[in-house]
Amino acid sequence: MGSSDWDALRKQARHLENDIDLKLIAFNKVGTGSSSLNSGGAADTSPLLGDHVFESLSLEIEQMLDQLSNINERMAEIPGTGAAVMHVLQRHREILHGYRQEYLKIQANHTTRMEREELLRGSGLGGTTSPSTSGLSRRDMYLKENTHLHNSSSMVNDQISIAMETKEHLTSQRQHMKRFQTRMHDISHRFPLISSLIQRINIRKRRESLILGGVIGVCTILLLLYAFH
């Protein structure tokens, strides 16, 4: 597996994270009963959506979290190409951990709310709205939105880090190409000097060959004259 597999898995992880984010918002509304606050004073003790919807969302979110965890593990099995890749993978793991914590928190709040409603019904105060219920729901929603903004800011920072590392890599490659071009230019300037030197050596060799041939010819003539006389 290579970079194409990494990109495909990362796209799946982002898409699944967005889906989980939306599911958690709906899950939180069902768990806290905040979706029915406008229906009257008995909204806190009579949620707009039934418990079967809460259980269905709970099961669906669990499956999505397991799927996201599996995608993160598959991403971790792909050989990394730098610190930026490991940073992005670590960020996906942190997002998954945050979603799990949010999921468990919503479940715990829902359980606490249901127990409180049972106590209110048992004491005959089922129609009384707890003064802190709506405030708690709003506070939880504000915290949720703040978490989303923080996650988005972190993802933007990750993208900026990757872009900066890519820029540094391209700058380094450009410098290497400039040094290579400079060396090639120097070699091209040196070639005429080497060619001129070779030509001089060849001319000297030819001259020496001619001189040696002349000496051999003269010696041969002298030997022949001596032999005939």
N, C-alpha and C positions, 0 to 999 in steps of 0.2 A: 504494500500500500504506500501511496505517496501523497503529494500535496493535494491532488484532486480529491482523494478520499478524505483528507483532513477538512477541506473546504465543504464537502458534502455533509460530513458529520456535524460540522460547526453550524451549518445552515439548519440542520434538523434540530440541533440543541437550541438555537435561538428561537425557532418556531415553536418548539415545545415549551420553552420558558415563557414565551408570550401567552400561550394557551393556559399554562398553569397559573400565570399571574391573573388572568381573567377569571379562571375557575375559583381561585382563592378569594377574589373579591366577592363573587356570588356566594361562595361558601361562608364567608364572614357575615354577609347579610342574612343568610338563612340561620346561621348559628346564633347571632345576636338579636335576630328579629327586627333589625333596623329598617328592613324594607317595608314594614307595616306600621311605622311610627305615625304616619299621617292618617291612619284609620280610626284613631280614637284613643281613649285612655286605657283600654284593655288590650292594646297592641302588644305590650310586653309579655303578657301571659297567654296570648293566643297568636302565634306566628302566622304570617300570611301563607307560608309554605309548610307542609307537614314534615314530620320527622323522617318519613320515607324519602323525601327529597334530600334531606340532610345526609342520610345514610348512602343514598345513591351518589351524591357528589363526593362524599368521603371515599367511597370505593373507587370512583373514577380518578380522583386526585392521587390516591395511593398508586394506582396503576401508572399514571403519568409520571409520578416521581420515580418509580422503579425503572420506567423506560428511559427517563433522562439520566439516571444513574448508569444504566447500561451504555448509553451513548458516550458518556464521559469516560467510562472504562475503555471503550473502543478507541476513543481519541487518545487516551494515555498509551495505548499499545502502538500507536504510530510513532516512528522515530522522530524526535523533535529536531528542528533546524536552528534553534537559537533560543535565547532567553525570553524573547517576546512570545514565542509559542507556549513555553512553559507558564508564562505569566497569564496568558489567555486561558489556558487549561485550568490553572489554579482559580481564576476568576469564575469560571463556569462551576467549579466545585463549590465555591463559596456561595454562589447563587442558589445551587441545589440545597446546600445546608440551610440557607436562610428560608427557603420555601418549606423545608421540612419543619423547621422551628415554628414558622407561621402556621402551618397546618396543625401541629400539635397544640399550639396556643389557642387556635380557634376551637378545636375539639374540647379542650379543657374549659374554655369560657362557656361553651354550649352546655357542657355537663353541669357546671356551676349554676347557670341560669335555670336549667330544668329543675335542679334540686331546689333552688330558691322559689320557683313557681309552685312546686309541689307543697312546700311549706306554707306559702301564702294561701293556696287553696285550702289546705288543711286547717288553717287558722281563720278561714272565712274572710280573708283580705284579698281574694283573687281579683277583685275589681280595682284594687288600689295600685297605682303605678309607682314604682320605686323612683324617688327623685333623682337618683344617680344613674338610672339605667340608660336614659338617652344621652347623658353626658359621657358616660363610659363608652357608648357606641361611637359617638362623634370623636372622642379622643383616640379610640382604636383606629378609626378611619383616617384621622390625621397622621397617626404614626405609620399606617400602611402607605399613605401617599408619600410621606417623607422617605420611607424605605424605597419606594419605587423611584423617586427622584435621585436618591443616592446611588441606586443600582444603575440608572441611566447615565449619571455623571461618571461612574466608574467605567462603564463600557466605552464612553467617549474618550476617557483618558487612556484606555487600552488601545483604541484605534489611533490616537495621537502617538503613543509610544511605538506602535508598529510602523507608522508613517515615518517617524524620526529615524528609526533603525534602518528602514529601507533607503531613506535619503543618504544616511551615512555610508551604507553599502554601495550605493550608486556613485557617490563621491569618491570612495576608495577605488572603485573600478575605473573611474575616469582618470584618476592620478596614475594608475598602473598603465593605462593606454597611452597617456602622455609620455611617460618614461620609455615605453616601448617604441613610440614613434621617434623620440629623440635618439635612441640607440640606432634605429634603422637609418636615420638621417646621417648620423656620424659614420656608420659603415659605408653608406653610399658615397660619402665624401672621401673616404679612405681608399675605395676601390681604384680610382684613377691613379693614385700614387703607387699602389701595388702593381697595377698594369704597366706603368712607366718603368718601374724598377725591373720587372720581368723582361721588358723589351731591351733595356740596357744590358742585362745579363746575356740575352740571346745574341745581341750585336757583338759583345765581347767574345763570346764563344765562337761565333763565326770568324771573327778576326784571328783569334788564336788558331782556329783550324786552318785558315789560309796560310798563316805564317808557318805552322808546322808542316803543311803540305809542301810549301816552297822549300823549306830546309831539307825535307826528305828528297825532293826532286833534285836539288843541287847535289846532295850527297850521292844520289844514285848516278848522276852524270859523271861526277868525279871518279866514282868507283869504276864505271865502264871505261873511261879514258885511261885510267891506270891499268886496267886489265888488258886492254888492246895494245898498249905501249910496252 
